Amino acid sequence: MTNFTEELNWRGLLQDMIPGTEEQLSKEMTTGYIGFDPTADSLHIGNLVPIILLMHLQKAGHKPIVLVGGATGMVGDPSGKSQERNMLAIEQIQYNIEAQTKTIDPIFKF
């Protein structure tokens, strides 16, 4: 089992930490959570750092939770910033969830 905070620090991924974090992580298995909106059928570079953090959390013996989905997926991708968000069809949301899940599943041991 690796030390989570030492690993993140060594990789340059740790800037600040809430007091008591290291004590909590050394005391017992701790759960980390990340949620992704299914507004597209693929993840983007902005999703990479949170995925890497959860991956190292799991390697350190802790429990990752990844959620793909939720009501925010229904409001569409805000990339056309000059327009209102378009509502996505339930079928499109389901397709996006399945596509993102195929990307995430191989990374973690659920």
CNS distance restraints for C-alpha pairs under 8 A (distance, minus, plus):
assign (resid   1 and name CA) (resid  59 and name CA) 6.85 0.50 0.50
assign (resid   1 and name CA) (resid  60 and name CA) 5.08 0.50 0.50
assign (resid   1 and name CA) (resid  61 and name CA) 6.16 0.50 0.50
assign (resid   2 and name CA) (resid   7 and name CA) 7.31 0.50 0.50
assign (resid   2 and name CA) (resid  59 and name CA) 6.86 0.50 0.50
assign (resid   2 and name CA) (resid  60 and name CA) 4.74 0.50 0.50
assign (resid   2 and name CA) (resid  61 and name CA) 7.78 0.50 0.50
assign (resid   3 and name CA) (resid   7 and name CA) 6.15 0.50 0.50
assign (resid   3 and name CA) (resid  60 and name CA) 6.00 0.50 0.50
assign (resid   4 and name CA) (resid   8 and name CA) 6.28 0.50 0.50
assign (resid   4 and name CA) (resid  25 and name CA) 7.83 0.50 0.50
assign (resid   4 and name CA) (resid  56 and name CA) 6.57 0.50 0.50
assign (resid   4 and name CA) (resid  57 and name CA) 6.06 0.50 0.50
assign (resid   4 and name CA) (resid  60 and name CA) 5.52 0.50 0.50
assign (resid   5 and name CA) (resid   9 and name CA) 6.01 0.50 0.50
assign (resid   5 and name CA) (resid  14 and name CA) 7.45 0.50 0.50
assign (resid   5 and name CA) (resid  22 and name CA) 7.06 0.50 0.50
assign (resid   6 and name CA) (resid  10 and name CA) 6.05 0.50 0.50
assign (resid   7 and name CA) (resid  11 and name CA) 6.28 0.50 0.50
assign (resid   7 and name CA) (resid  56 and name CA) 7.71 0.50 0.50
assign (resid   8 and name CA) (resid  12 and name CA) 6.19 0.50 0.50
assign (resid   8 and name CA) (resid  13 and name CA) 4.94 0.50 0.50
assign (resid   8 and name CA) (resid  14 and name CA) 5.45 0.50 0.50
assign (resid   8 and name CA) (resid  53 and name CA) 7.79 0.50 0.50
assign (resid   8 and name CA) (resid  56 and name CA) 7.86 0.50 0.50
assign (resid   9 and name CA) (resid  13 and name CA) 5.76 0.50 0.50
assign (resid   9 and name CA) (resid  14 and name CA) 4.98 0.50 0.50
assign (resid   9 and name CA) (resid  15 and name CA) 7.89 0.50 0.50
assign (resid  17 and name CA) (resid  21 and name CA) 6.74 0.50 0.50
assign (resid  20 and name CA) (resid  24 and name CA) 6.19 0.50 0.50
assign (resid  21 and name CA) (resid  25 and name CA) 6.21 0.50 0.50
assign (resid  22 and name CA) (resid  26 and name CA) 6.17 0.50 0.50
assign (resid  23 and name CA) (resid  27 and name CA) 6.02 0.50 0.50
assign (resid  24 and name CA) (resid  28 and name CA) 6.53 0.50 0.50
assign (resid  24 and name CA) (resid  30 and name CA) 7.45 0.50 0.50
assign (resid  25 and name CA) (resid  29 and name CA) 6.66 0.50 0.50
assign (resid  25 and name CA) (resid  30 and name CA) 6.20 0.50 0.50
assign (resid  29 and name CA) (resid  61 and name CA) 6.67 0.50 0.50
assign (resid  29 and name CA) (resid  62 and name CA) 4.89 0.50 0.50
assign (resid  29 and name CA) (resid  63 and name CA) 6.83 0.50 0.50
assign (resid  30 and name CA) (resid  62 and name CA) 5.22 0.50 0.50
assign (resid  30 and name CA) (resid  63 and name CA) 6.08 0.50 0.50
assign (resid  31 and name CA) (resid  62 and name CA) 6.11 0.50 0.50
assign (resid  31 and name CA) (resid  63 and name CA) 4.60 0.50 0.50
assign (resid  31 and name CA) (resid  64 and name CA) 5.74 0.50 0.50
assign (resid  31 and name CA) (resid  65 and name CA) 7.11 0.50 0.50
assign (resid  32 and name CA) (resid  54 and name CA) 6.68 0.50 0.50
assign (resid  32 and name CA) (resid  57 and name CA) 7.42 0.50 0.50
assign (resid  32 and name CA) (resid  62 and name CA) 7.75 0.50 0.50
assign (resid  32 and name CA) (resid  63 and name CA) 6.27 0.50 0.50
assign (resid  32 and name CA) (resid  64 and name CA) 4.95 0.50 0.50
assign (resid  32 and name CA) (resid  65 and name CA) 6.05 0.50 0.50
assign (resid  33 and name CA) (resid  54 and name CA) 7.71 0.50 0.50
assign (resid  33 and name CA) (resid  64 and name CA) 5.98 0.50 0.50
assign (resid  33 and name CA) (resid  65 and name CA) 4.67 0.50 0.50
assign (resid  33 and name CA) (resid  66 and name CA) 5.94 0.50 0.50
assign (resid  33 and name CA) (resid  67 and name CA) 7.79 0.50 0.50
assign (resid  34 and name CA) (resid  50 and name CA) 7.03 0.50 0.50
assign (resid  34 and name CA) (resid  51 and name CA) 7.91 0.50 0.50
assign (resid  34 and name CA) (resid  54 and name CA) 7.95 0.50 0.50
assign (resid  34 and name CA) (resid  65 and name CA) 6.45 0.50 0.50
assign (resid  34 and name CA) (resid  66 and name CA) 5.16 0.50 0.50
assign (resid  34 and name CA) (resid  67 and name CA) 6.39 0.50 0.50
assign (resid  35 and name CA) (resid  66 and name CA) 5.80 0.50 0.50
assign (resid  35 and name CA) (resid  67 and name CA) 4.58 0.50 0.50
assign (resid  35 and name CA) (resid  68 and name CA) 5.88 0.50 0.50
assign (resid  35 and name CA) (resid  69 and name CA) 7.58 0.50 0.50
assign (resid  36 and name CA) (resid  66 and name CA) 7.74 0.50 0.50
assign (resid  36 and name CA) (resid  67 and name CA) 6.17 0.50 0.50
assign (resid  36 and name CA) (resid  68 and name CA) 4.86 0.50 0.50
assign (resid  36 and name CA) (resid  69 and name CA) 6.48 0.50 0.50
assign (resid  37 and name CA) (resid  68 and name CA) 6.05 0.50 0.50
assign (resid  37 and name CA) (resid  69 and name CA) 5.42 0.50 0.50
assign (resid  37 and name CA) (resid  70 and name CA) 6.76 0.50 0.50
assign (resid  37 and name CA) (resid  72 and name CA) 6.36 0.50 0.50
assign (resid  37 and name CA) (resid  73 and name CA) 5.20 0.50 0.50
assign (resid  38 and name CA) (resid  68 and name CA) 6.34 0.50 0.50
assign (resid  38 and name CA) (resid  69 and name CA) 5.49 0.50 0.50
assign (resid  38 and name CA) (resid  70 and name CA) 7.82 0.50 0.50
assign (resid  38 and name CA) (resid  73 and name CA) 5.02 0.50 0.50
assign (resid  38 and name CA) (resid  93 and name CA) 5.97 0.50 0.50
assign (resid  38 and name CA) (resid  96 and name CA) 5.34 0.50 0.50
assign (resid  38 and name CA) (resid  97 and name CA) 5.50 0.50 0.50
assign (resid  38 and name CA) (resid 100 and name CA) 7.49 0.50 0.50
assign (resid  39 and name CA) (resid  73 and name CA) 5.13 0.50 0.50
assign (resid  39 and name CA) (resid  74 and name CA) 7.42 0.50 0.50
assign (resid  39 and name CA) (resid  75 and name CA) 7.75 0.50 0.50
assign (resid  39 and name CA) (resid  76 and name CA) 5.24 0.50 0.50
assign (resid  39 and name CA) (resid  77 and name CA) 5.24 0.50 0.50
assign (resid  39 and name CA) (resid  88 and name CA) 7.82 0.50 0.50
assign (resid  39 and name CA) (resid  93 and name CA) 6.91 0.50 0.50
assign (resid  39 and name CA) (resid  96 and name CA) 6.94 0.50 0.50
assign (resid  40 and name CA) (resid  77 and name CA) 7.07 0.50 0.50
assign (resid  40 and name CA) (resid  96 and name CA) 5.69 0.50 0.50
assign (resid  41 and name CA) (resid  95 and name CA) 6.92 0.50 0.50
assign (resid  41 and name CA) (resid  96 and name CA) 4.01 0.50 0.50
assign (resid  41 and name CA) (resid  97 and name CA) 7.07 0.50 0.50
assign (resid  41 and name CA) (resid  99 and name CA) 5.44 0.50 0.50
assign (resid  41 and name CA) (resid 100 and name CA) 6.08 0.50 0.50
assign (resid  42 and name CA) (resid  96 and name CA) 7.10 0.50 0.50
assign (resid  42 and name CA) (resid  99 and name CA) 6.44 0.50 0.50
assign (resid  42 and name CA) (resid 100 and name CA) 5.43 0.50 0.50
assign (resid  42 and name CA) (resid 103 and name CA) 7.89 0.50 0.50
assign (resid  43 and name CA) (resid  47 and name CA) 6.29 0.50 0.50
assign (resid  43 and name CA) (resid 100 and name CA) 6.39 0.50 0.50
assign (resid  44 and name CA) (resid  48 and name CA) 7.17 0.50 0.50
assign (resid  45 and name CA) (resid  49 and name CA) 7.99 0.50 0.50
assign (resid  47 and name CA) (resid  51 and name CA) 6.38 0.50 0.50
assign (resid  48 and name CA) (resid  52 and name CA) 6.13 0.50 0.50
assign (resid  49 and name CA) (resid  53 and name CA) 6.15 0.50 0.50
assign (resid  50 and name CA) (resid  54 and name CA) 6.26 0.50 0.50
assign (resid  51 and name CA) (resid  55 and name CA) 6.07 0.50 0.50
assign (resid  52 and name CA) (resid  56 and name CA) 6.28 0.50 0.50
assign (resid  53 and name CA) (resid  57 and name CA) 6.14 0.50 0.50
assign (resid  54 and name CA) (resid  58 and name CA) 6.17 0.50 0.50
assign (resid  54 and name CA) (resid  64 and name CA) 5.82 0.50 0.50
assign (resid  55 and name CA) (resid  59 and name CA) 6.32 0.50 0.50
assign (resid  55 and name CA) (resid  64 and name CA) 7.62 0.50 0.50
assign (resid  55 and name CA) (resid 107 and name CA) 7.19 0.50 0.50
assign (resid  55 and name CA) (resid 108 and name CA) 6.66 0.50 0.50
assign (resid  56 and name CA) (resid  60 and name CA) 6.17 0.50 0.50
assign (resid  57 and name CA) (resid  61 and name CA) 6.78 0.50 0.50
assign (resid  57 and name CA) (resid  62 and name CA) 5.53 0.50 0.50
assign (resid  57 and name CA) (resid  63 and name CA) 7.10 0.50 0.50
assign (resid  57 and name CA) (resid  64 and name CA) 6.94 0.50 0.50
assign (resid  58 and name CA) (resid  62 and name CA) 4.77 0.50 0.50
assign (resid  58 and name CA) (resid  63 and name CA) 5.63 0.50 0.50
assign (resid  58 and name CA) (resid  64 and name CA) 6.00 0.50 0.50
assign (resid  58 and name CA) (resid 108 and name CA) 7.75 0.50 0.50
assign (resid  68 and name CA) (resid  97 and name CA) 6.02 0.50 0.50
assign (resid  68 and name CA) (resid 100 and name CA) 7.36 0.50 0.50
assign (resid  68 and name CA) (resid 101 and name CA) 7.15 0.50 0.50
assign (resid  69 and name CA) (resid  73 and name CA) 6.25 0.50 0.50
assign (resid  69 and name CA) (resid  93 and name CA) 7.91 0.50 0.50
assign (resid  69 and name CA) (resid  97 and name CA) 6.34 0.50 0.50
assign (resid  70 and name CA) (resid  74 and name CA) 7.86 0.50 0.50
assign (resid  71 and name CA) (resid  75 and name CA) 7.76 0.50 0.50
assign (resid  72 and name CA) (resid  76 and name CA) 7.71 0.50 0.50
assign (resid  73 and name CA) (resid  88 and name CA) 7.38 0.50 0.50
assign (resid  73 and name CA) (resid  93 and name CA) 6.55 0.50 0.50
assign (resid  74 and name CA) (resid  87 and name CA) 5.53 0.50 0.50
assign (resid  74 and name CA) (resid  88 and name CA) 5.10 0.50 0.50
assign (resid  74 and name CA) (resid  89 and name CA) 7.25 0.50 0.50
assign (resid  74 and name CA) (resid  90 and name CA) 7.52 0.50 0.50
assign (resid  74 and name CA) (resid  93 and name CA) 7.05 0.50 0.50
assign (resid  75 and name CA) (resid  85 and name CA) 5.89 0.50 0.50
assign (resid  75 and name CA) (resid  86 and name CA) 5.92 0.50 0.50
assign (resid  75 and name CA) (resid  87 and name CA) 4.66 0.50 0.50
assign (resid  75 and name CA) (resid  88 and name CA) 6.26 0.50 0.50
assign (resid  76 and name CA) (resid  85 and name CA) 5.47 0.50 0.50
assign (resid  76 and name CA) (resid  86 and name CA) 5.10 0.50 0.50
assign (resid  76 and name CA) (resid  87 and name CA) 5.36 0.50 0.50
assign (resid  76 and name CA) (resid  88 and name CA) 5.56 0.50 0.50
assign (resid  77 and name CA) (resid  85 and name CA) 6.39 0.50 0.50
assign (resid  77 and name CA) (resid  86 and name CA) 7.29 0.50 0.50
assign (resid  78 and name CA) (resid  84 and name CA) 7.67 0.50 0.50
assign (resid  78 and name CA) (resid  85 and name CA) 5.63 0.50 0.50
assign (resid  80 and name CA) (resid  84 and name CA) 7.90 0.50 0.50
assign (resid  80 and name CA) (resid  85 and name CA) 7.85 0.50 0.50
assign (resid  88 and name CA) (resid  92 and name CA) 6.33 0.50 0.50
assign (resid  88 and name CA) (resid  93 and name CA) 6.55 0.50 0.50
assign (resid  89 and name CA) (resid  93 and name CA) 6.37 0.50 0.50
assign (resid  90 and name CA) (resid  94 and name CA) 6.17 0.50 0.50
assign (resid  91 and name CA) (resid  95 and name CA) 6.18 0.50 0.50
assign (resid  92 and name CA) (resid  96 and name CA) 6.13 0.50 0.50
assign (resid  93 and name CA) (resid  97 and name CA) 6.14 0.50 0.50
assign (resid  94 and name CA) (resid  98 and name CA) 6.26 0.50 0.50
assign (resid  95 and name CA) (resid  99 and name CA) 6.19 0.50 0.50
assign (resid  96 and name CA) (resid 100 and name CA) 6.08 0.50 0.50
assign (resid  97 and name CA) (resid 101 and name CA) 5.99 0.50 0.50
assign (resid  98 and name CA) (resid 102 and name CA) 6.33 0.50 0.50
assign (resid  99 and name CA) (resid 103 and name CA) 6.80 0.50 0.50
assign (resid 100 and name CA) (resid 104 and name CA) 6.37 0.50 0.50
assign (resid 101 and name CA) (resid 105 and name CA) 5.79 0.50 0.50
assign (resid 102 and name CA) (resid 106 and name CA) 7.32 0.50 0.50
assign (resid 103 and name CA) (resid 107 and name CA) 7.75 0.50 0.50
assign (resid 104 and name CA) (resid 108 and name CA) 7.05 0.50 0.50
assign (resid 105 and name CA) (resid 109 and name CA) 7.64 0.50 0.50
assign (resid 105 and name CA) (resid 110 and name CA) 7.85 0.50 0.50
